[in-house]
Amino acid sequence: MMTWDDFWTLIDLLGDRRCCDYATALAEALAELPPARIVDFEERLAEALYRLDRREFGTLPVIDMGSPEKPFPQSDDTFLYSRCAVVAAGRAEYEAVLADPALFAPHTATTLHGEDLLHLAEEAYEEATGEEWDIVTEFDYESCSNKDGWPEPVRQS
């Protein structure tokens, strides 16, 4: 199993997350790993995203840098991508956000594109094995799946 230290070392390859070019150093590093380690990376990513799946983060508005005075609610997808942006920011930022939910808000910016992080392990695995990705992680990182983070049902308005 990949350690958290190993996971965060790989995440550090993203460098300046504002560039949002995940298809370079991290993708290349994952493609060089044995398939089992690629799956381990995906497991760690899923767990990191799951831990951020909490009401206090998901109910924050999206910060649109083009119109910051008019924030709007996060959708399930934008909440997932914002959580990806937190992970992409690295271990120190991730741990700071978990300790202080107010630090999550800047990661909702529409200028950040965390979604690409979700596909890196799959692409690396398929490249390494020539097989289709059919991995199901232990942790479900879809928005509102963490029962401890969303102890009360989400009300649809």
C-alpha positions in Angstrom: 0.0 0.0 0.0 1.2 3.5 -0.9 2.1 5.6 2.2 0.7 9.1 2.6 4.3 10.4 2.3 4.6 8.6 -1.1 1.3 10.0 -2.2 2.1 13.6 -1.3 5.5 13.3 -2.9 3.7 12.4 -6.1 1.2 15.3 -5.7 4.1 17.7 -5.3 5.0 17.0 -8.9 2.1 19.1 -9.8 4.1 22.2 -8.9 2.1 25.4 -9.3 -1.4 24.1 -9.3 -2.7 27.3 -10.9 -1.2 26.1 -14.2 -3.6 23.1 -14.1 -1.4 21.1 -16.5 -1.7 17.8 -14.7 -0.7 15.9 -17.9 3.0 16.4 -17.3 5.3 15.4 -14.4 2.7 13.6 -12.3 1.2 11.8 -15.2 4.6 10.7 -16.4 5.6 9.5 -12.8 2.4 7.5 -12.5 2.9 5.9 -15.9 6.3 4.6 -14.7 4.8 2.9 -11.6 3.8 -0.7 -11.6 0.0 -1.1 -12.0 -0.5 -2.0 -8.4 1.2 1.3 -7.3 -1.0 3.2 -9.7 -4.1 1.6 -8.0 -2.6 2.5 -4.6 -2.3 6.2 -5.7 -5.9 6.1 -6.7 -6.9 4.7 -3.3 -5.0 7.4 -1.5 -6.6 10.1 -3.8 -10.1 8.7 -3.2 -9.5 8.7 0.6 -8.1 12.3 0.6 -11.2 13.5 -1.4 -13.5 11.5 0.8 -12.1 13.2 4.0 -12.9 16.6 2.4 -16.4 15.6 1.6 -18.0 17.5 4.5 -21.0 19.9 4.7 -18.9 22.8 6.0 -17.0 22.7 2.7 -19.8 21.7 0.3 -22.1 24.5 1.4 -19.6 27.2 0.7 -20.3 29.3 -2.5 -18.1 29.2 -5.6 -15.8 32.1 -6.0 -15.9 33.3 -9.6 -12.8 35.4 -10.1 -14.5 37.2 -13.0 -17.3 38.3 -10.7 -16.2 37.8 -7.1 -19.1 39.9 -5.7 -21.6 37.3 -7.0 -20.7 33.9 -5.5 -23.0 31.0 -6.4 -23.7 27.6 -4.8 -21.4 24.7 -5.6 -22.9 21.8 -7.6 -21.9 18.2 -6.8 -19.4 18.4 -9.6 -17.8 21.8 -8.7 -17.6 20.6 -5.1 -15.7 17.5 -6.2 -13.4 19.6 -8.4 -12.8 22.1 -5.5 -11.8 19.1 -3.3 -9.4 18.1 -6.1 -7.9 21.6 -6.1 -7.3 21.3 -2.3 -5.4 18.0 -2.8 -3.5 19.4 -5.8 -2.3 22.3 -3.5 -0.3 19.8 -1.6 -0.1 18.2 1.9 0.4 21.4 3.9 -2.7 23.1 2.3 -4.8 20.0 2.6 -4.1 19.6 6.3 -4.6 23.3 6.9 -8.0 23.1 5.2 -9.0 20.1 7.2 -8.1 22.0 10.4 -9.8 25.3 9.3 -12.8 25.0 6.9 -12.6 28.7 6.1 -9.4 27.9 4.1 -11.5 25.8 1.6 -13.2 28.8 0.0 -10.3 29.9 -2.3 -10.3 26.4 -3.8 -13.8 26.9 -5.2 -12.5 29.5 -7.7 -13.7 28.8 -11.2 -10.1 29.4 -12.4 -8.9 26.1 -10.8 -9.5 22.9 -12.7 -9.1 20.1 -10.3 -11.1 17.6 -12.4 -8.0 16.5 -14.4 -6.6 15.0 -11.2 -9.4 12.4 -11.3 -8.3 10.8 -14.5 -4.5 10.5 -14.1 -4.4 7.1 -12.4 -6.9 5.6 -14.9 -4.9 6.9 -17.9 -1.6 5.7 -16.4 -3.0 2.3 -15.6 -4.5 1.8 -19.1 -1.2 2.9 -20.7 0.9 0.6 -18.4 -1.4 -2.5 -18.8 -3.2 -2.0 -22.1 -6.3 -3.0 -20.1 -9.5 -1.0 -19.3 -9.6 0.6 -15.9 -12.3 -1.1 -13.8 -11.0 -0.3 -10.3 -13.4 0.6 -7.6 -11.8 2.3 -4.6 -12.7 1.6 -1.0 -13.7 5.3 -0.5 -16.4 6.8 -2.6 -15.4 10.4 -3.3 -18.6 11.5 -5.0 -20.1 14.5 -3.3 -22.1 13.9 -0.2 -21.0 10.2 0.1 -19.1 10.7 3.4 -21.8 9.9 6.0 -19.7 11.4 8.8 -19.2 14.6 6.8 -22.9 14.9 5.9 -24.6 13.5 9.0 -28.0 14.9 8.0 -29.6 14.3 4.6 -29.0 16.9 2.0 -32.3 18.8 1.3 -33.1 19.4 -2.3 -34.5 22.9 -2.9 
